[in-house]
Amino acid sequence: MAAGNLFWNVCLLAFPVRRVEHFRVRPPSGKNPSRGAGKPSARARVLAQWRGVDLSTQEKARMSAARNVTDVLPAVLKDLRMEARQGDAEIVKVWNSLIDPNITAHAQPANLAKGTLFVNVDSSVWLSEIVRYRRKEILDRLQNSFGKNMVQKISYRIG
């Protein structure tokens, strides 16, 4: 009996019993695979065979190389229309400093397009007041500040 137990003890040491915890998926080690050209990994080969299509060339083409910020920034600023936004901010700044505070509390410029400044007014009462009595004064002040070509007319609307 003792010899039989010794045999099983040696077998257990040589071939330990595996539990479910031993077979779980472990996170990868701290190494990242290289992304350069080279031999495809076994995983990539198996996936290509399973899919029936080798997509490695398309995946490599999809990876974009890093570009310099000075090359990208002008295009991004152009897409965001930063110059126009900066001009709109300047118009709001001048509007708030030149125009009567009672009017600026109820009317703010929205945008400038093709020489027309669009102004949003919060109520029909103030719209009537501005259009009847203050339109010419406001237009003159803005044209004096920005020039007659930049602000040719003002369009007021409730908004």
PLY file of the C-alpha trace (Angstrom):
ply
format ascii 1.0
element vertex 159
property float x
property float y
property float z
element edge 158
property int vertex1
property int vertex2
end_header
0.00 0.00 0.00
2.73 2.37 0.84
4.36 1.77 -2.52
1.10 2.56 -4.31
0.70 5.83 -2.45
4.28 6.75 -3.25
3.59 6.15 -6.94
0.57 8.48 -6.92
2.42 11.12 -4.95
5.22 11.11 -7.54
2.65 11.29 -10.36
0.91 14.25 -8.72
4.23 16.07 -8.42
5.16 15.35 -12.02
1.69 15.96 -13.47
-0.21 18.36 -11.21
-3.97 18.36 -11.43
-5.17 21.45 -13.31
-8.13 23.36 -12.01
-10.37 25.73 -13.96
-8.38 28.74 -12.72
-5.32 27.47 -14.59
-7.13 27.60 -17.93
-8.52 31.13 -17.82
-7.33 33.74 -20.29
-4.54 35.80 -18.88
-3.84 39.39 -19.92
-0.94 39.80 -22.31
2.47 40.60 -20.98
3.66 44.20 -21.03
5.16 43.82 -24.49
3.33 45.36 -27.44
3.69 43.67 -30.81
5.63 45.63 -33.40
3.55 47.37 -36.04
6.07 47.42 -38.80
6.46 45.31 -41.85
7.47 41.79 -41.18
6.31 38.25 -41.03
2.63 37.96 -40.11
1.96 36.37 -36.74
0.35 32.98 -36.36
-2.83 34.72 -35.24
-2.90 36.87 -38.38
-2.33 33.84 -40.60
-5.10 31.87 -38.89
-7.52 34.83 -39.15
-6.69 35.30 -42.83
-7.27 31.62 -43.47
-10.53 31.64 -41.50
-11.81 34.78 -43.26
-10.75 33.51 -46.62
-9.16 36.89 -47.33
-5.79 38.29 -46.38
-6.45 41.80 -45.08
-2.96 42.48 -43.80
-2.11 44.85 -46.67
-5.27 46.91 -46.10
-4.63 47.01 -42.36
-1.10 48.24 -42.94
-2.34 50.88 -45.37
-4.92 52.07 -42.83
-2.24 52.80 -40.26
-1.18 56.41 -40.72
2.20 57.72 -39.88
2.47 60.58 -37.42
2.62 64.01 -39.00
4.11 67.23 -37.76
1.73 69.66 -36.05
2.90 72.54 -38.23
1.72 70.59 -41.29
-1.71 69.80 -39.85
-2.63 72.94 -37.88
-3.34 75.35 -40.79
-5.82 72.92 -42.35
-7.54 72.33 -39.00
-7.87 76.06 -38.35
-9.26 76.56 -41.83
-11.82 73.77 -41.32
-12.89 75.29 -37.99
-13.18 78.74 -39.62
-11.20 80.30 -36.79
-10.65 83.58 -38.62
-14.39 84.09 -39.06
-15.04 83.20 -35.42
-12.34 85.60 -34.32
-14.00 88.32 -36.41
-17.40 87.52 -34.88
-15.89 87.77 -31.40
-14.39 91.15 -32.30
-17.77 92.39 -33.49
-19.42 91.34 -30.22
-16.65 93.04 -28.24
-17.02 96.31 -30.16
-20.84 96.05 -30.02
-20.75 95.81 -26.22
-18.35 98.73 -25.87
-19.91 101.15 -28.42
-23.64 100.59 -28.08
-25.86 101.74 -25.22
-25.93 99.14 -22.40
-29.76 99.21 -22.42
-29.69 97.99 -26.03
-26.89 95.46 -25.54
-28.88 93.87 -22.71
-31.62 93.01 -25.23
-29.80 92.74 -28.58
-26.62 90.86 -29.52
-24.97 90.31 -32.92
-25.31 86.75 -34.22
-23.10 86.76 -37.32
-21.81 88.81 -40.23
-22.39 87.61 -43.78
-21.70 89.50 -47.01
-21.69 92.90 -45.32
-24.92 92.30 -43.36
-24.75 92.10 -39.60
-27.51 89.90 -38.17
-28.62 90.94 -34.69
-30.86 88.87 -32.41
-33.27 90.88 -30.27
-35.04 89.28 -27.31
-38.49 90.87 -27.72
-40.66 92.61 -30.29
-40.80 95.72 -28.10
-37.04 96.16 -28.22
-37.00 95.26 -31.90
-39.44 98.06 -32.58
-37.47 100.49 -30.40
-34.17 99.73 -32.14
-35.55 99.74 -35.68
-37.53 102.96 -35.24
-35.18 105.10 -33.19
-31.68 103.63 -32.97
-30.95 101.87 -36.28
-29.06 104.74 -37.94
-27.03 105.52 -34.83
-25.94 101.89 -34.38
-25.04 101.50 -38.06
-22.99 104.73 -38.03
-21.04 103.67 -34.94
-20.25 100.23 -36.36
-19.26 101.62 -39.77
-17.04 104.17 -38.04
-15.35 101.37 -36.11
-15.09 98.65 -38.81
-15.44 100.56 -42.07
-18.36 100.93 -44.48
-17.40 97.86 -46.54
-17.40 95.48 -43.57
-20.82 96.42 -42.13
-23.06 97.70 -44.91
-26.41 97.07 -43.25
-27.93 95.53 -40.13
-30.74 93.01 -40.08
-32.65 92.68 -36.81
-34.68 89.61 -35.90
-36.31 88.18 -32.81
-34.28 85.28 -31.50
0 1
1 2
2 3
3 4
4 5
5 6
6 7
7 8
8 9
9 10
10 11
11 12
12 13
13 14
14 15
15 16
16 17
17 18
18 19
19 20
20 21
21 22
22 23
23 24
24 25
25 26
26 27
27 28
28 29
29 30
30 31
31 32
32 33
33 34
34 35
35 36
36 37
37 38
38 39
39 40
40 41
41 42
42 43
43 44
44 45
45 46
46 47
47 48
48 49
49 50
50 51
51 52
52 53
53 54
54 55
55 56
56 57
57 58
58 59
59 60
60 61
61 62
62 63
63 64
64 65
65 66
66 67
67 68
68 69
69 70
70 71
71 72
72 73
73 74
74 75
75 76
76 77
77 78
78 79
79 80
80 81
81 82
82 83
83 84
84 85
85 86
86 87
87 88
88 89
89 90
90 91
91 92
92 93
93 94
94 95
95 96
96 97
97 98
98 99
99 100
100 101
101 102
102 103
103 104
104 105
105 106
106 107
107 108
108 109
109 110
110 111
111 112
112 113
113 114
114 115
115 116
116 117
117 118
118 119
119 120
120 121
121 122
122 123
123 124
124 125
125 126
126 127
127 128
128 129
129 130
130 131
131 132
132 133
133 134
134 135
135 136
136 137
137 138
138 139
139 140
140 141
141 142
142 143
143 144
144 145
145 146
146 147
147 148
148 149
149 150
150 151
151 152
152 153
153 154
154 155
155 156
156 157
157 158
